């Protein structure tokens, strides 16, 4: 992985038997995100944080002996059906990650152990932000099999050159490019 492989790309990397990472390589959290337009701006929220804030408000409201109005006003912003959908999305993300790791890098581990080891990927508790990097040392400490490539290694130089070329290609000429050793497919920008 020559650059960033965040979110869904991190989940894809979990299916490998090992991950090649250079000094600048980044994995990232896989907690599902919610994008909403509010006041003419796009806002992004971690579903983990949305669910946690709903539950916290609900718990505070049920324990309140006095005026419930402030809690009820805040809880009106939530839809319990959506909270359930958010919980399902969080669970699905976790399930996909654990199953992928169970097929390769962590095949000898139990699902419970895998979940414990990769907690930093699953929730924003430690990273605090969906965009925050998880470097090769942290990935390795979570139990991922990481092949640490040196900047002067042939594999690193070749993969980084391909990364730069493809990044330039998809940034300026096409919206998406998928390649294998025998096939190339690109979606043009309209």
GUGU-213540 format. One record per residue (C-alpha): x, y, z; residue in three letters. Coordinates in nm, 2 decimals, padded with zeros to 4 digits. Layout:
! GUGU-213540
<xx:X yy:Y zz:Z r:ALA>
...
This chain:
! GUGU-213540
<xx:00.00 yy:00.00 zz:00.00 r:UNK>
<xx:00.19 yy:00.30 zz:-00.13 r:UNK>
<xx:-00.04 yy:00.57 zz:00.01 r:UNK>
<xx:-00.37 yy:00.59 zz:00.19 r:UNK>
<xx:-00.61 yy:00.29 zz:00.21 r:UNK>
<xx:-00.88 yy:00.43 zz:00.43 r:UNK>
<xx:-01.22 yy:00.31 zz:00.54 r:UNK>
<xx:-01.35 yy:00.06 zz:00.28 r:UNK>
<xx:-01.00 yy:00.02 zz:00.13 r:UNK>
<xx:-00.88 yy:-00.08 zz:00.48 r:UNK>
<xx:-01.15 yy:-00.34 zz:00.49 r:UNK>
<xx:-01.03 yy:-00.47 zz:00.15 r:UNK>
<xx:-00.67 yy:-00.50 zz:00.29 r:UNK>
<xx:-00.80 yy:-00.71 zz:00.58 r:UNK>
<xx:-00.87 yy:-00.99 zz:00.33 r:UNK>
<xx:-00.50 yy:-01.02 zz:00.24 r:UNK>
<xx:-00.25 yy:-01.26 zz:00.40 r:UNK>
<xx:-00.03 yy:-00.97 zz:00.47 r:UNK>
<xx:-00.01 yy:-00.59 zz:00.40 r:UNK>
<xx:00.29 yy:-00.43 zz:00.24 r:UNK>
<xx:00.34 yy:-00.08 zz:00.40 r:UNK>
<xx:00.60 yy:00.18 zz:00.35 r:UNK>
<xx:00.69 yy:00.46 zz:00.59 r:UNK>
<xx:00.41 yy:00.68 zz:00.46 r:UNK>
<xx:00.14 yy:00.42 zz:00.42 r:UNK>
<xx:-00.18 yy:00.47 zz:00.60 r:UNK>
<xx:-00.48 yy:00.25 zz:00.70 r:UNK>
<xx:-00.77 yy:00.41 zz:00.86 r:UNK>
<xx:-01.08 yy:00.36 zz:01.08 r:UNK>
<xx:-01.37 yy:00.16 zz:00.93 r:UNK>
<xx:-01.65 yy:00.30 zz:01.14 r:UNK>
<xx:-01.95 yy:00.39 zz:00.91 r:UNK>
<xx:-02.01 yy:00.76 zz:00.85 r:UNK>
<xx:-02.32 yy:00.97 zz:00.80 r:UNK>
<xx:-02.31 yy:01.27 zz:00.56 r:UNK>
<xx:-02.59 yy:01.52 zz:00.59 r:UNK>
<xx:-02.65 yy:01.87 zz:00.45 r:UNK>
<xx:-02.72 yy:02.12 zz:00.72 r:UNK>
<xx:-02.73 yy:02.50 zz:00.68 r:UNK>
<xx:-02.59 yy:02.47 zz:00.33 r:UNK>
<xx:-02.29 yy:02.27 zz:00.45 r:UNK>
<xx:-02.21 yy:01.90 zz:00.44 r:UNK>
<xx:-02.14 yy:01.75 zz:00.78 r:UNK>
<xx:-02.00 yy:01.41 zz:00.85 r:UNK>
<xx:-02.06 yy:01.21 zz:01.17 r:UNK>
<xx:-01.94 yy:00.87 zz:01.29 r:UNK>
<xx:-02.24 yy:00.64 zz:01.33 r:UNK>
<xx:-02.07 yy:00.51 zz:01.65 r:UNK>
<xx:-02.09 yy:00.87 zz:01.79 r:UNK>
<xx:-02.45 yy:00.93 zz:01.67 r:UNK>
<xx:-02.57 yy:00.60 zz:01.84 r:UNK>
<xx:-02.37 yy:00.67 zz:02.15 r:UNK>
<xx:-02.50 yy:01.02 zz:02.19 r:UNK>
<xx:-02.86 yy:00.90 zz:02.14 r:UNK>
<xx:-02.82 yy:00.63 zz:02.41 r:UNK>
<xx:-02.65 yy:00.88 zz:02.65 r:UNK>
<xx:-02.93 yy:01.13 zz:02.61 r:UNK>
<xx:-03.20 yy:00.86 zz:02.64 r:UNK>
<xx:-03.03 yy:00.73 zz:02.96 r:UNK>
<xx:-03.01 yy:01.08 zz:03.11 r:UNK>
<xx:-03.37 yy:01.14 zz:03.03 r:UNK>
<xx:-03.49 yy:00.82 zz:03.20 r:UNK>
<xx:-03.29 yy:00.90 zz:03.51 r:UNK>
<xx:-03.41 yy:01.26 zz:03.53 r:UNK>
<xx:-03.65 yy:01.33 zz:03.82 r:UNK>
<xx:-03.72 yy:01.69 zz:03.73 r:UNK>
<xx:-03.76 yy:01.88 zz:03.40 r:UNK>
<xx:-03.75 yy:01.64 zz:03.10 r:UNK>
<xx:-03.80 yy:01.91 zz:02.84 r:UNK>
<xx:-03.43 yy:01.97 zz:02.76 r:UNK>
<xx:-03.38 yy:01.60 zz:02.69 r:UNK>
<xx:-03.70 yy:01.57 zz:02.49 r:UNK>
<xx:-03.60 yy:01.86 zz:02.27 r:UNK>
<xx:-03.26 yy:01.70 zz:02.19 r:UNK>
<xx:-03.41 yy:01.35 zz:02.14 r:UNK>
<xx:-03.65 yy:01.50 zz:01.88 r:UNK>
<xx:-03.35 yy:01.52 zz:01.65 r:UNK>
<xx:-03.32 yy:01.15 zz:01.65 r:UNK>
<xx:-03.53 yy:00.88 zz:01.48 r:UNK>
<xx:-03.52 yy:00.55 zz:01.67 r:UNK>
<xx:-03.56 yy:00.36 zz:01.34 r:UNK>
<xx:-03.25 yy:00.53 zz:01.20 r:UNK>
<xx:-03.06 yy:00.45 zz:01.52 r:UNK>
<xx:-03.14 yy:00.08 zz:01.47 r:UNK>
<xx:-03.02 yy:00.11 zz:01.10 r:UNK>
<xx:-02.71 yy:00.28 zz:01.22 r:UNK>
<xx:-02.64 yy:00.00 zz:01.48 r:UNK>
<xx:-02.69 yy:-00.25 zz:01.20 r:UNK>
<xx:-02.44 yy:-00.06 zz:00.97 r:UNK>
<xx:-02.19 yy:-00.06 zz:01.26 r:UNK>
<xx:-02.24 yy:-00.43 zz:01.31 r:UNK>
<xx:-02.21 yy:-00.51 zz:00.94 r:UNK>
<xx:-01.88 yy:-00.32 zz:00.91 r:UNK>
<xx:-01.75 yy:-00.51 zz:01.21 r:UNK>
<xx:-01.87 yy:-00.84 zz:01.07 r:UNK>
<xx:-01.71 yy:-00.78 zz:00.73 r:UNK>
<xx:-01.37 yy:-00.68 zz:00.89 r:UNK>
<xx:-01.37 yy:-00.98 zz:01.12 r:UNK>
<xx:-01.46 yy:-01.23 zz:00.85 r:UNK>
<xx:-01.20 yy:-01.09 zz:00.61 r:UNK>
<xx:-00.93 yy:-01.11 zz:00.88 r:UNK>
<xx:-01.04 yy:-01.46 zz:00.97 r:UNK>
<xx:-00.97 yy:-01.58 zz:00.62 r:UNK>
<xx:-00.61 yy:-01.46 zz:00.61 r:UNK>
<xx:-00.39 yy:-01.27 zz:00.86 r:UNK>
<xx:-00.58 yy:-01.38 zz:01.17 r:UNK>
<xx:-00.71 yy:-01.72 zz:01.06 r:UNK>
<xx:-00.59 yy:-01.88 zz:01.39 r:UNK>
<xx:-00.77 yy:-01.62 zz:01.61 r:UNK>
<xx:-01.12 yy:-01.64 zz:01.75 r:UNK>
<xx:-01.37 yy:-01.37 zz:01.63 r:UNK>
<xx:-01.38 yy:-01.23 zz:01.98 r:UNK>
<xx:-01.00 yy:-01.19 zz:01.99 r:UNK>
<xx:-01.00 yy:-01.03 zz:01.64 r:UNK>
<xx:-01.26 yy:-00.78 zz:01.75 r:UNK>
<xx:-01.06 yy:-00.69 zz:02.06 r:UNK>
<xx:-00.74 yy:-00.65 zz:01.86 r:UNK>
<xx:-00.88 yy:-00.43 zz:01.59 r:UNK>
<xx:-01.09 yy:-00.21 zz:01.82 r:UNK>
<xx:-00.89 yy:00.10 zz:01.70 r:UNK>
<xx:-01.03 yy:00.04 zz:01.35 r:UNK>
<xx:-01.39 yy:-00.02 zz:01.46 r:UNK>
<xx:-01.46 yy:00.28 zz:01.68 r:UNK>
<xx:-01.35 yy:00.64 zz:01.70 r:UNK>
<xx:-01.26 yy:00.61 zz:02.07 r:UNK>
<xx:-00.88 yy:00.61 zz:02.02 r:UNK>
<xx:-00.85 yy:00.78 zz:01.67 r:UNK>
<xx:-01.11 yy:01.05 zz:01.75 r:UNK>
<xx:-01.15 yy:01.11 zz:01.37 r:UNK>
<xx:-01.24 yy:00.89 zz:01.07 r:UNK>
<xx:-00.96 yy:01.05 zz:00.87 r:UNK>
<xx:-00.69 yy:00.98 zz:01.12 r:UNK>
<xx:-00.41 yy:00.75 zz:01.01 r:UNK>
<xx:-00.33 yy:00.41 zz:01.15 r:UNK>
<xx:00.04 yy:00.36 zz:01.06 r:UNK>
<xx:00.22 yy:00.03 zz:01.01 r:UNK>
<xx:00.34 yy:00.01 zz:01.37 r:UNK>
<xx:-00.01 yy:00.05 zz:01.50 r:UNK>
<xx:-00.15 yy:-00.19 zz:01.24 r:UNK>
<xx:00.11 yy:-00.45 zz:01.34 r:UNK>
<xx:00.03 yy:-00.40 zz:01.71 r:UNK>
<xx:-00.33 yy:-00.48 zz:01.63 r:UNK>
<xx:-00.22 yy:-00.82 zz:01.50 r:UNK>
<xx:-00.21 yy:-00.75 zz:01.13 r:UNK>
<xx:00.07 yy:-00.91 zz:00.94 r:UNK>
<xx:00.27 yy:-00.61 zz:00.80 r:UNK>
<xx:00.56 yy:-00.63 zz:00.57 r:UNK>
<xx:00.75 yy:-00.31 zz:00.63 r:UNK>
<xx:00.90 yy:-00.19 zz:00.31 r:UNK>
<xx:01.20 yy:00.04 zz:00.30 r:UNK>
<xx:01.19 yy:00.35 zz:00.07 r:UNK>
<xx:01.48 yy:00.21 zz:-00.13 r:UNK>
<xx:01.33 yy:-00.13 zz:-00.19 r:UNK>
<xx:01.23 yy:-00.23 zz:-00.54 r:UNK>
<xx:00.88 yy:-00.33 zz:-00.44 r:UNK>
<xx:00.82 yy:00.01 zz:-00.27 r:UNK>
<xx:00.96 yy:00.21 zz:-00.56 r:UNK>
<xx:00.75 yy:00.02 zz:-00.82 r:UNK>
<xx:00.43 yy:00.03 zz:-00.62 r:UNK>
<xx:00.47 yy:00.40 zz:-00.54 r:UNK>
<xx:00.54 yy:00.48 zz:-00.90 r:UNK>
<xx:00.22 yy:00.30 zz:-01.00 r:UNK>
<xx:00.03 yy:00.48 zz:-00.73 r:UNK>
<xx:00.15 yy:00.82 zz:-00.84 r:UNK>
<xx:00.07 yy:00.75 zz:-01.21 r:UNK>
<xx:-00.28 yy:00.61 zz:-01.13 r:UNK>
<xx:-00.35 yy:00.89 zz:-00.88 r:UNK>
<xx:-00.26 yy:01.15 zz:-01.15 r:UNK>
<xx:-00.47 yy:00.96 zz:-01.40 r:UNK>
<xx:-00.79 yy:00.94 zz:-01.19 r:UNK>
<xx:-00.74 yy:01.30 zz:-01.06 r:UNK>
<xx:-00.73 yy:01.46 zz:-01.40 r:UNK>
<xx:-00.86 yy:01.23 zz:-01.67 r:UNK>
<xx:-01.10 yy:00.96 zz:-01.54 r:UNK>
<xx:-01.33 yy:00.90 zz:-01.24 r:UNK>
<xx:-01.22 yy:00.55 zz:-01.18 r:UNK>
<xx:-00.96 yy:00.30 zz:-01.30 r:UNK>
<xx:-00.94 yy:-00.07 zz:-01.23 r:UNK>
<xx:-00.65 yy:-00.27 zz:-01.36 r:UNK>
<xx:-00.51 yy:-00.62 zz:-01.34 r:UNK>
<xx:-00.21 yy:-00.78 zz:-01.52 r:UNK>
<xx:-00.43 yy:-00.86 zz:-01.82 r:UNK>
<xx:-00.71 yy:-00.60 zz:-01.82 r:UNK>
<xx:-00.77 yy:-00.23 zz:-01.77 r:UNK>
<xx:-01.10 yy:-00.05 zz:-01.72 r:UNK>
<xx:-01.15 yy:00.33 zz:-01.68 r:UNK>
<xx:-01.47 yy:00.53 zz:-01.63 r:UNK>
<xx:-01.44 yy:00.87 zz:-01.80 r:UNK>
<xx:-01.53 yy:01.19 zz:-01.64 r:UNK>
<xx:-01.86 yy:01.32 zz:-01.79 r:UNK>
